[in-house]
Amino acid sequence: MEWSETGIVVGTRRHGETDIILEAMTAEHGRHLGLVKGGRSRRQRPILQPGNTLALTWRARLHEHLGNFRAEPLVERSVDLMTSRIGAFGLALAGEHLRLLPERDPHPRLYEALNVMLDCFDRAPLAGELMVRFELLVLDELGFGLDLETCAATGGREALVYVSPKSGRAVSRSAGEPYAEKLLTLPEFLGAPVGGGAAGEALEAGFRLSGAFLERHVYHVRGVPLPEVRTSFINALQANSEVVA
């Protein structure tokens, strides 16, 4: 069996003295692992770093086998990511979330979102917004998507400022005010076009929202807490003057 596709390196691990097992996110073949022979060589090691985009060819005798990857560089961004706290923590956090997905299940929307996000980690407000949206997309792809388009109480689309922590549905200002202390805040940027960026209280509200449902529906049922690197990423964003302002 054989296929060729563009993939983003999510992680690697050593295999023997000279080889590595490469973990890559692709659009059509999902999060996919494969052996790279000689992957620890001086020539290949810089290419196979997390965050880089590669032209991948995977071969195996049977579909269920680990198989072998042949990789050629397309976009090398790992050095820039690793020299930035936001980039390093953001990439690690994205990898933790992607490992929630069954291996080899296609998730083209997550692949595209990851591809965009990796090139925006040098812009803190935008990086924060994109990570919140990425986490909400992970929930959606796993079958726990939130309904933020209409009010759970009235069916209206105006003044949606809360989210029910039970149903994951938006709630309007008028319907939610009597229960505001029990509801999550729906930050305004989630109702705006992608790319505006998010900062301060709005960004904090976004991470509280996505974190609450990730913890309940995904991490808790697996018996593990939210990744520690998530807190590191949020702290890195908050330490950036553009976000705090």
Secondary structure as the mmCIF struct_conf table of DSSP 4:
data_model
#
loop_
_struct_conf.conf_type_id
_struct_conf.id
_struct_conf.beg_label_comp_id
_struct_conf.beg_label_asym_id
_struct_conf.beg_label_seq_id
_struct_conf.end_label_comp_id
_struct_conf.end_label_asym_id
_struct_conf.end_label_seq_id
STRN STRN1 GLU A 2 HIS A 15
TURN_TY1_P TURN_TY1_P1 GLY A 16 THR A 18
STRN STRN2 ASP A 19 THR A 26
BEND BEND1 ALA A 27 HIS A 29
STRN STRN3 ARG A 31 VAL A 36
TURN_TY1_P TURN_TY1_P2 LYS A 37 ARG A 40
BEND BEND2 SER A 41 SER A 41
TURN_TY1_P TURN_TY1_P3 ARG A 42 LEU A 48
BEND BEND3 GLN A 49 GLN A 49
TURN_TY1_P TURN_TY1_P4 PRO A 50 GLY A 51
STRN STRN4 THR A 53 ARG A 59
BEND BEND4 ARG A 61 LEU A 62
TURN_TY1_P TURN_TY1_P5 HIS A 63 GLU A 64
BEND BEND5 HIS A 65 HIS A 65
STRN STRN5 ASN A 68 VAL A 75
HELX_RH_AL_P HELX_RH_AL_P1 SER A 78 MET A 82
TURN_TY1_P TURN_TY1_P6 THR A 83 THR A 83
BEND BEND6 SER A 84 SER A 84
HELX_RH_AL_P HELX_RH_AL_P2 ARG A 85 LEU A 98
TURN_TY1_P TURN_TY1_P7 ARG A 99 LEU A 100
BEND BEND7 LEU A 101 LEU A 101
HELX_LH_PP_P HELX_LH_PP_P1 PRO A 102 PRO A 102
TURN_TY1_P TURN_TY1_P8 GLU A 103 ARG A 104
HELX_RH_AL_P HELX_RH_AL_P3 PRO A 108 LEU A 118
TURN_TY1_P TURN_TY1_P9 ASP A 119 ASP A 119
BEND BEND8 CYS A 120 CYS A 120
TURN_TY1_P TURN_TY1_P10 PHE A 121 ASP A 122
BEND BEND9 ARG A 123 ARG A 123
HELX_RH_AL_P HELX_RH_AL_P4 ALA A 124 GLU A 141
TURN_TY1_P TURN_TY1_P11 LEU A 142 GLY A 143
STRN STRN6 ASP A 147 CYS A 151
TURN_TY1_P TURN_TY1_P12 ALA A 152 THR A 154
BEND BEND10 GLU A 158 ALA A 159
STRN STRN7 LEU A 160 VAL A 163
TURN_TY1_P TURN_TY1_P13 PRO A 165 SER A 167
STRN STRN8 ARG A 169 SER A 172
HELX_RH_AL_P HELX_RH_AL_P5 ARG A 173 GLY A 176
HELX_RH_3T_P HELX_RH_3T_P1 GLU A 177 LYS A 182
BEND BEND11 LEU A 183 LEU A 183
STRN STRN9 LEU A 184 THR A 185
HELX_RH_3T_P HELX_RH_3T_P2 GLU A 188 GLY A 191
BEND BEND12 ALA A 192 ALA A 192
TURN_TY1_P TURN_TY1_P14 VAL A 194 GLY A 195
BEND BEND13 GLY A 196 GLY A 196
HELX_RH_AL_P HELX_RH_AL_P6 GLY A 200 LEU A 214
HELX_RH_PI_P HELX_RH_PI_P1 GLU A 215 TYR A 219
HELX_RH_3T_P HELX_RH_3T_P3 HIS A 220 ARG A 222
TURN_TY1_P TURN_TY1_P15 GLY A 223 GLY A 223
HELX_LH_PP_P HELX_LH_PP_P2 PRO A 225 PRO A 225
BEND BEND14 LEU A 226 LEU A 226
HELX_LH_PP_P HELX_LH_PP_P3 PRO A 227 PRO A 227
HELX_RH_AL_P HELX_RH_AL_P7 GLU A 228 ALA A 239
BEND BEND15 ASN A 240 ASN A 240
HELX_RH_AL_P HELX_RH_AL_P8 SER A 241 VAL A 244
#
